[in-house]
Amino acid sequence: MASDRDRIFRRPVPGPEHYFATFEFVCLSSPFDSPLAEQCTKIPGLEILRNESIRCWSNIPFITVPLSRTHGKSFAHRSELKHAKRIVVKLGSAVVTRGDECGLALGRLASIVEQVSMLQNQGREMMIVTSGAVAFGKQRLRHEILLSQSVRQALHSGQSQLKDMAIPVLEARACAAAGQSGLMALYEAMFTQYSICAAQILVTNLDFHDEQKRRNLNGTLHELLRMNIVPIINTNDAVVPPPEPNSDLQGVNVISVKDNDSLAARLAVEMKTDLLIVLSDVEGLFDSPPGSDDAKLIDIFYPGDQQSVTFGTKSRVGMGGMEAKVKAALWALQGGTSVVIANGTHPKISGHVITDIVEGKKVGTFFSEVKPAGPTVEQQAEMARAGGRTLAALQPEQRAEIIYRLADLLTDQREEILLANKKDLQEAENKGRLALPLLKRLSLSTSKLNSLAIGLRQIAASSRDSVGRVIRRTRIAKDLDLEQVTVPIGVLLVIFESRPDCLPQVSALAIASGNGLLLKGGKEAAHSNQILHHLTQEALSVHGVRDAVQLVNTREEVEDLCRLDKLIDLIIPRGSSQLVRNIQKAAKGIPVMGHSEGICHVYVDTDASVEKVTRIIRDSKCEYPAACNALETLLIHRDLLRTPLFDQIIDMLRVEQVKIHAGPKFASYLTFSPSEVKSLRTEYGDLECCIEVVDSVQEAIEHIHKYGSSHTDVIITENEKTAEFFLQHVDSACVFWNASTRFSDGYRFGLGAEVGISTSRIHARGPVGIEGLLTTKWLLRGDNHVVSDFSEHGSMKYLHESLPLPQRNAS
């Protein structure tokens, strides 16, 4: 280690033998006021770097910025990538090059520069290993050749008209020599837009085998990073020698730089980089060549898994194929650098692929040395699908038996469940992260477990005639009968917050409907969810379908789960409106059943009963204000203002400590009004509500349609004609007359439980029980029937007769 009196000088170094280095470093073990230092300051172009934070790498000292973590071990999980300080981004030829292989893909390159600049400005140290010089040079040389040939042709023929001209095959080294300066100029121009300076470094394999050059390169890179400059590194293709024989990827200190993949890996380890991002023209590493029928993207790749992968051909351009990338990635991983291989060419994701990777999103293939103890979420989804199909094939009585067994376990194992729940509550209170309403949702009790068991037995009793029920029969022609029958949707993903009682409810509904189930609960209920899932699998084991219900315990982000469109058929969020909105936004090709908001209205008509009004409003708003079916906006007919009924409503809300917000029309009637509402589309989720005035039932309906969320809306009136008009014209999932909004619930509807409340207009609406988890398929039974027999001159005619349905199970 150099002493604190040591000082570093830098100066430009000419000479072809140092083409890879920008500066030479000289260490002076002398104070700044020494004669030697004074002489050095007179050297043209020499800059003195005054910095006390100096450490030594081999013999060459350099200045460095402390890393955010100790290097030496790669990240074990994707979620840790957000802590990466020093990052190398490798751009493959297919990423940088246009589809015609002549010229650069400027749009992609600009997007990459933007992402790198964003990360650089966050305080990270970014380096780029780039291809593209050959492609850019090929474009320039072709242009020059065409121009030269056209001039010669015009001189010889006396004509300016071009004829067909053959372009000679261009040698790669010449193309690289012609293209390197233009490629770098392009990078510099792009980075300048983000106030970032870039510097070019060219290397060859020999530079890594020469110890002095290797140390100089290392020092140069560290100095550039210290000055917040983005180094752009490339192999010097104009003079690149052939790779060293038999030295490829042998040990940490030896690697043959024969392509930019191995170059990026070598630099990543040399610079003690946290993360290497390798961008190519495929999504990542597949277990078989991409495009083949059974090819599956490998989410996480572990050393030793090479035997399970079949490599295909390399990309249309570039020197290295996927096998070379994997070898380089594993070599970098051995050196302590995490690696992700991803697609940098896909137009829908390339604009944020780098930042997504750094944020820990599930993009490409992540290389990890830490293999999880349990199955991956993809494997869990496949297990759930296989288990769900077996479950659907059971007899209805067998599925009911499983649910009855689960109901018994909830009461028999009550003490263990409550003990696990107590751990969750204690941890939540100690961390202080959960508000009181969420703590209430998290809490389980003996009465809650008893109610759960009752609900599960209701589901079991009603499930006997769910899967395989015939809902339509048609005789198409003689001996050609068609049936429409109910079948499971497939694999459900249910994401829920806080409420562990959701787990057995949803599990029972999935079992009754023959669906495979993936459950993702909140961390705050981890202990409760674990034991409830264990009991669910114990019940499923009665008929050997333990794998049908899976609890996701891996560190999967919700957004990543929402991208598994080939494994999941329906997503059902259970939680806050923000959670639902996030899932609806993140879902990629998977339907989402649910509601993003629960803006429920109660309209008090002129003919409302005094006795009913305050009871219904109190129950709707105060019984459980955090629920999605709680009252949020109270609509009052104008004629009721300044009446005893109106005063009773206000007094009751004050006693219950409900904060009142005034709608615009209501505020205009008052001299001193409560705070005017910011938006009439507000879900308070607490002891708050908005009061607004309307002139008629028609205006109340229009207000609900404009500001509501199609969840649950209520009219309080004794006028049957007005009530029926409201019931028929309000277009919400649940519309009630003289009843609390809180009745909007699967258990209260007699469904046993619900997976959620849907405000969608396709498939299920309102509280979703077993029926909402079923779809249909068509069964056609014929006897040598063909469509040509039903043509104009055919021998058969369509009958299309409706046939009676089979008798449903009375039990």
N, C-alpha and C positions, 0 to 999 in steps of 0.2 A: 504494500500500500504506500502510495506517495505521501510525503509529509504535507502538513498544511501550508508549508512554504512553497511547495511545488506549484508551478504555473504552466498552463498549456498555451502554446501558440499554434496558429493554423495559417497556412498559406496555400494558394493554388499550386498544384504540381503538374507541370507539363510532361509530355512524353508518352508514347504509345504503350509502354509497358505498364502504365498506371491508368489505362483507359477506364478501368472499373471504379477508380477512386476520385472523389472530388477534391479532397484536401489531404495533405500530409500533416501528421501531428508530431510536434516536438515537445518533449517534457524538459523543463529547466528547473533543476533543484536549486533555485536562487531566488532571492526576494526581488520584487519589482524594481527596487531602486538600485540593484546591483549593476556593475558595469556591463555584464553579459546581457542582462535584460535591456539595458539602455541601447546597446548595439543592435539588439534584435528589433527594437521598435523602429529602427531606421531602414529596415529591409522593406522594399516596395511590396505592397499587397499583403504584408503580414499583419494579422489582427491578434491582439492579446485578449484572451478570454479570462476575465477575473471572476473566479467562482471558487468558493471554498469546498463545494461538494464534489470532491474528486475521488474516484476509486480506480482500481487497476484491473485490466483484463490481460492476462499473460504479461508481456513487457510494456504494453501500451496503455497508459492511463487515459481515461476519458470521463467526460461529465455526463451524468445520467439523471433522469427524473425517477424518484423512488416509485416502484410499482405498488399497486393497490393490494397485492397479495404476494406471498412467497412463491417463486417459481420452482418447479421441480416435479410437480405432479399435475396431471391434466384434470380438468373439471370432470366430475362424476356424472352430473346431470345437466340437461339443457338449461334448466332454470338458473344455473350458476353462470351461464355465458354472459349475462348482463354485467358481471364483475370483470370481464376481460378488459385489460388496460392496453396491451400491445397486440395488434391484430395485423395479420398478413392476408390480403385478398389476392387470390390468384385468378387471373382472367384467361380462360382457355381461348384458343384460336377461334372456336365456333361461337364464342360469346362476342369477341371483338370484331370478327369478320362478317361481312355481308353474306347473304345466301349464295351469291354468284362467286364468292371467294376472291373477288377483286374489289378491294376497298373496304372501308370500315363501316360498322353498324353504328352510325353517329347517335341515333336516338338511345340505343342501349348504353353506349359509352357515356353519354351525358347523364343518364339516370344513375349509373354507377358512380360517377364523379360526385353527383349530388349527395348520394348516400354516404360515401367516404368522407365528404366534407362535413356532413352533419355529425358524424361520429368524431371526426377530428376536432370539431368545435365544441364537442362535449368534454374534451380533455383527454381523449384516447390518443394513442400513438399508432397511426395508420401507415401501412406500407403496401404497395401494389407490385405484384409480379405479373407482367403483362406480355401477351403475345400481340401480333398484329403488324410488326414491321415488314414481314414478307408480303402480307396481303396489301398493305398500303404502298409498298414499293412496287409490287406487281401492277397496281393501278397506275402509278406514275410512269413506269417504264412503258407500259402498253400505250399510254397516251403519247409519250414521246416518239415511240416507234411509228405509230399511226401518223403522227404529224410529219415525221421525217419522210416516210414513204409517200405520203400525199404530195409533199413538195417536190420530191424527185420525180414522181410520176407526172406531175404537172409540167416540169421542165422538159422531160423527154417527149411527152405527147402533145404538148402545147395546149392541153385541156386541163381545166380545174376540176372536172368531174371525177369523183373517186370511183375506182373499180374495186372488185373483191381483192382484198390484200390478206395474205397469210401472215399471222403473227408468230414469230419463232417462239419456241419453248424458252421460257425465262428461267435462268439459273437462280436458285433460292438465295444464295449468298449475295448475288448482285441485287436482287430485290430487297434484301434486308438492308444493304448499304444505302440504297436509294430511299428506303422508307423510314429508317429509324429517326432521322431528324424531323420529318413531317409528323410522325406519330408523337414525338415528344412535344413538338410545337402545339399540337392539338390538345394534349393533356394540360400543358401550361396555360393555354387560353381558357380552357374549361375551369381549371382550379382557380384562376384569377377572378372569375365571377363570384367566388365565395371567399375572396381575400386570403387565399391559401397559396403558398409557394410550393412548387414541386421541383424535384431534382432528379436527374437521370443517372443511373448506374448500370453499366454493362459488365457482365461477367462471363467467364468461360469455366469449364471444368478444372482447368489447370490452376485457376486462382484459388480453388479450395484445397488443392493438394500442396500449394506453396504456402508454408506457414506464415511467412512475412506478409504476403499479399492477403492472406486470410485475416490476419490481425489488422491490417490497414483497412480492409473492407468493413470489418466489425467496428472499428473506431469511427470510420466515416458515417456509417448508418446511425450510430448512437449520437454523433454530433448533429446530424440532420434532424433526428427526432427531438433532441434537446431544443433546437431552434424552431420547433413546430413546423418543420418542412416535411412534406410527404415524399419519401423516396419512391421512385418508380424504377423497378429493376427488370432487366431483361437479359437473356443470353445474347452474347455478341455474335449473332448468326452470320455476320459477314466474315468472321475468321474462326468460327467455332470448330474445334478439333473433334474427332470421333470420340465417343465415350470410352472411358478406361475399361478394358476387359476384366471380367470377373471381380469387379469391385462395387457392383451395384447393391446398395442397401445392406452392407455388411458392417454392422456395429454402428454406434452412435457417431463416431468420428469419420466414417468413410461413407460416401455416397457418390455415385457417378451422375453428374449433372448432364443427362442426355436429353431432357425435355424440361419444360417449365414446371411440371408437377414435382419432379425431383429437386429442381432449383428452389421452388417455394418451400418444400419440406426442409431442405438444407438450411435455408435462411431462417426459417421459423425456429429451428432448434439452435442455430448459431446465435440468434438474437434473443433466445429465451422468451419466445413469443407465447402469449396466453392462448391465442386462437388463430387457426389457419382456415380460411374459407376458400374452398376450391369450387369455382363456378364453371360449369360445362353446359352442354346442350341436352342433358338428361336430368330428371328430377332428383337423382341420387343413385344409390347402389341398389340394384334389383337382385333377387335370388336366381334369376335367369335373364337372358338377354331382353332388354326392354322391347315391348311390342309383341313378344310371344304371349300365347294365350294365358299361361299360368304365372306370368311374371308378377311378383309382388315387391313393392318398394320396401326396403329394409329401413326401419326407423332408426334403430340403434345397432351398430356393428361392433362386435367385440373381437379382440385378437384371438385367433384360433378358429374363427368362423369361416375362414376362406374355403374350407372343404364343402360348405353348403351353398357356394355361389358358382354359377356357370357364367363365364365371361363371354361376351359377344365381340363383334368387331369394333375397332376404334371409330371415332367420329369422322365426318367427311373431311375435316382439316386437322392440322396439328400432328404431333409426333406420338403422343401418348394416348392409349386407350384407357378404359376403366380399370383394367388390371394394373396399369402403371400408377393410376391415381390411388388405388387401394394400397399398393405397396408403399408409395410415398407417404400416404396418410398414416399407415401403421408405423412407419419409421419415425414420423414426427411425433406420434403418440408415445412411442417408446422414449422419446427425448423430452417428454413432459408438456407437449403442446396439444391442446384439443383441436379436433378437426371436424369440419362439416363439409360434405360434398353436396352441392345443390344446383338447380337449373338457373342459369343466368340469362336465358334466351326467351323464356315464356313471356309473352306480352302482358299477361294479366298479373304476374307476380314479380317480374324482373325489376319493376320500379321500386320495390321495397324488400327484395329478398335479403340483402345484406343487413339492413336494420332489423328485419324480422328475426334473423338468425341470432343477432346480438341480443335481442330482447328475449330470447329463449323460446321462440315459437317453434312449432313442429314443422320445420322446413328441411327437406333433404334428408341425408343420412348423417347421423351424429356418431362419431367414433368415441367409444368409452372403454376404459379398462375395468369398470365396475359393473359386473353383471348382476341384475336384480335377482332376489331370491325367488320371487313369484313370477307368474306369467305377465307378459306385456298386455296392454289394454287391447291391442289387436287380437291377441290370442284369447283374451277374456271374451271379446265380442264373438269370436268364432265358436267358443265353448257355449256361450249363451244361445247362439243360433242352433247349434246341434242339440243342446238340451231342450230348447223351446220346441223343436220339431218332435222330439220324443214325447215331450209333455202334451203336445196337441194330439198325439196319436193315442194317448191314454183314454180310458173310458171316463165319461163325465163323473161317475161315482168315485173314481180314483183321484181325479183332480180335487173333488170336494173333500175327500178324505185327507189330502195333504193340508188343505186350508183349515179343516177342523183341528188337525194335529198342531198346526201353528198357533191357533187360538188357545188351545190347552197349554202350550208351552209358555205363552205370554203370562198366564196366571201361575203356572207351576214354578216358573223360574223368576218370579216377581222380584225376589230379594237380590238376585244377581244383576238383574236389569237396573234396578234402582241404585245399586251400588256403583255400577259403571256410569250411570247418569249423574250421580253425585260427584264423581271425578271430573266430568265435563263441566258441571256448574262451578265447582271450585276453581278450576283452571280459568274459566271465563271470567269469574269475579276477580281473580288475582291479576289477570291481564288488563281488566277494566275496559275491554274493547266492545262489549255488547251493551246496547241500551236495554232498559227495563222491559220493553215489549218483546225483544228478542230473547232475553233471559227467560221470560214466561213461556215462549215457544219451545225453548230448549228443555224446559223442566218436564220430567215425567213424574207421575204419581200413581198410587194404587187405583184411584178412580179412573185415571186416563187409561191405564192398562186394562181395566175391566171393560171400559167402553170400547177399546180397541178389539178385545176378544168378542164382544157382542157383535160389533160391525163385521168382523171376519166370519162369524157364523152366518150372518145374513148373506154375505157374498157366497159362501159355500152352498147355502140353500138355493140361491138364485142362479148358480152356475151350471146346474145339471143340464140345462137346455140352451147352452150358448154356442159353443163350437160345433159346427156341422149342422146347424139348424137350417132346414129348407125354408126359404122365404118366398120362393116363386117356382111354380112348375108349369111348363108349357109343352104341349104336344105340337111339335113342328110339322110332323107328317106321320104317316102310319109307321109304327115301330121306331120312331125317332123322337125321343123325349129329352127335354132340356130342364135342368134344375139350377137355381141360384142358391148357393149355400154359404153360410158364414164361416170364415176362417180367420186365424190370427193375422195381425199385421206383420209380425216378424220379430225383429229385435228392437226393443224400446230402450231409449236412454233417458232416465229420469234424473234431473239435477235438482237438488233441494238444499235449502238453507235451514240451519237451526233445528228444525223439527224432526227429531228421530222417530216420532210416531208415524211419520210419513212412510218409513221403510217397510214395516209389515203391511200397511194398508196397500201400498202400491204393489208389493210382492204378491199379496193375495189376489189382487185384480189381474196381474199378469199371469198367475197360475191358472185362475179361472178361465181366462181367455186364451190360454195356450201360447203365450208370447214369451220369448227369451227376454231377459231384463238385465240391463247394466245400470247400476246405481252409483251416483256420484254425490256424496254428502259433504257438508261443510266440515272443516277441521274442528270447529267448536263442538261438534257432536261425535268425535271420532270413537270414543270408548263406547258410547251408547249404540252407535251404528254397528260397531264390530260385533257386539254380543247379539244384537237383533238379527244381523245377517247370519251369524252362526246358528241361531235357532231356526231361521228360515231354511237354511241348507239341511239342518237336521230333519225338518218336516218333509222336505223334498226327497230325502233319502228313503222315505217309506216306500217309494215306488222307483227308486234308482235314477232320479233326475236332478241330482244335487247341483249340477253345473248350470242349470237353467237360469239361476239368479246369481249375478256376479256383482260384488262390491269393488269399485275401483279404488285401490289404495296407493297406486303409484302416483308420482308427482306430475300428473297430467294437468295441464291447464284446460279450463273449460273450452276455450277457443279451439284448442287442438282436438278435443273430443268432437267438436261440431264439424270437423272436416272429414270424419270417417264415413263418408257417404256410401262407400261400398260395403260397410259392415253394419250400419245402423239405419233403420227404416223410419223411425219417428222419435223426435226429441220432445220431452215434456218437462218444462221448467216449473219448479215449485219454489217461489221465493218472492223477493221484492220486485217491484216493477222495473227497477234498473237491471236486475239480473235477467229478467225476461227480455228486455230490450237488447241487452248485450248478446244474448243467445240468438235472438232472431236476426241480429246483424251478422253474427259470426257463422251461422249455419250455412254450409256450402252444399246445396243440393239436397238437404234433408228437411222434410216438413217439420214445422214446430207447432205443437198444439198448446195453446194457452192464451193468456191475455197480458198485454204489457201494462195495463192500468185498470184499476177498479174504481171508476168515477160513477158512483151510484147515486141516484136521485130519489127523493120522496116528494111527491106533489100533494099538497093539502088543498083540496077542493072546497068550494063554498058550502057544499052539503056534507062536510066531514063531521063525524061524531066527536063531540068534545072529549068523551071518555077514551076513545081509541087513539086520538092524535098524539097525546103526550106519551102514552105507553109505547106506541109503535116507533116514534121518533127516538125516545130514550134507548130502546133496545137496539135500534138500527145504528145509532151513533156511539153509544156508551158501553154496550155489553162487551165489545172487543174492538176498540177503535183501530187497531193495527191490521185487522183482517181486510182482505180485498173486497168483501161484500158488506163493508160498513158504509153508512151514509156519509157522503161528502158534500152534497149540495141539496139544500132544502128549498123547494119552490112553493111559494105561498100565493094564493089568489089575492089580487089587489083588494077585493071587498073585505078581506079578513083583517086588514091593517087597522090598528086602533080599536080592536074588539077584545073582549075578555079572553077569547081563545088564543089570540096572538100573544097577549100578555102572559098567559099560562105557558106557552111554548118557550118564550124568552126566559121566564123565571126558572123553568125546569132546566134549561141549558146552562144558566148561571149556577144553579145549585150543583149541577154535575161538573162544573168548572170547564165547560166547553168554550173555547175561544171562538168568537163569531167574527166573520168577515162579511162585509156588505157587497152585494152585487151592484152594478151601476144604477139600475132602476131603483133598487131598494134604497141606496144612498141618496137618491134625488128626492125621496119622500121624507127624509129625516133632517132635522136641523143639526143635531149632533149625532153622527153615525159612527159605527165601529170602523176600523180601518178598511178602506176599500180594497177589494180583492185584486191581486195582480193579474190573475188569469182565472177564467171560469172553467178551465180544464185542469184543475188541481186535485191530486189525490193526497190528502193530508196524512192519513195513516196515524192519526193521533187525535186528541180531544180538541179538534178544530173542525169548523165547517163553514160553508158559505150559505148565506140566505139571499135569495133573489125573488123578485116579485114578477108575476105574470098576470095577464088579463083574462086568460081563458085556458081550458084544457088543451085546445089546439096550440096555443102559444107554449104551453108547458111541453107538449110533444115536440114542437119545433126546437125548443131549447135543448131538450134531451138529445135529439138527433145531431144538433150542432156541437154540443160541448161534452156529451157523454162518451163512454167507451164501450157501449153495447154489452155491459155486464149485467146489472140488475137495477131495475127501476120500479117504483111503487106509486100507486095512487091511493089516497085515503079519502073515501067518499061514501055516502049512503045512497047516492044516485046510481042505480044499476045501469041505466043507459049511458051515463058518463063513464062509468067504470069499464063497460064493455068496449066503448069507443077507444079508451086508453089502452086496454089489453090488446085490441086488434091492430092499433096503429103504431104503437111503440115498437121499433125494430131492434130489440135487445134479446140477448140469450135467455134472460129470465125477466118476466113482467108479472108483478103481484098486485092484488087488490086487498087492501086492509090487512096487510101482513108485513112483518119486518123484513128488511133486506137480508138479514142474517140467515133466513131459511134457505138461501142459495148455497146449498152444500150437499154433497153426495150422500152422506150419512143421513141427513134430515130428509132427503128425497127418497130414502129407502133403498139406495143403491149399495148400502153396506159401507162404502167408502168412495173416494174419488181419487183419480190421478191428477186432477186439476180442474179448473173451470176454463172452458174454451169460449172465446168470443168470435171465433172464425165462422165463416158462412159455408165452409166446405167441411163435410164429414160431421163430427160431433159438435154440439153446442151446449153451453151451460155446464153443470157438473158432469164430469165424464166418468162413468163407471164401466162395467164390463162391455156394454154395447158399443161404447166409443172406442174400444180397443180391438174391435173386429172389423174386418173388411169382408168382401165376398169373392167367390169364384164361380164359374159356370161349369156344369157337368153335363155333357151331351152323350146320350147312350143311343147308338144306332145299330143297324144291321146291314152292312154293305151299302151304305148310302153315299152318293156322290152328288155334287152340285149340278153337274150336267143333266141329271135326270129331271131337274126342276126348270130347265130352260123352256123356251116357248114351244118347242116341238118335243119336249121330254115326256116321260111317261108318268111323272108324279107331280102333285100339287101341294103347296103349303097349306096347312090347316090352321096353325097358330091358335090352338084351343087352350084355354086356361084349365089346369087340372087342380083338383082339391089338394090342399096341403096336408101332410101327415099330422096326426094328432100330437100336440105338444105334451111333454111329460107333466102330468098334473101336479106332481110333487114340487 
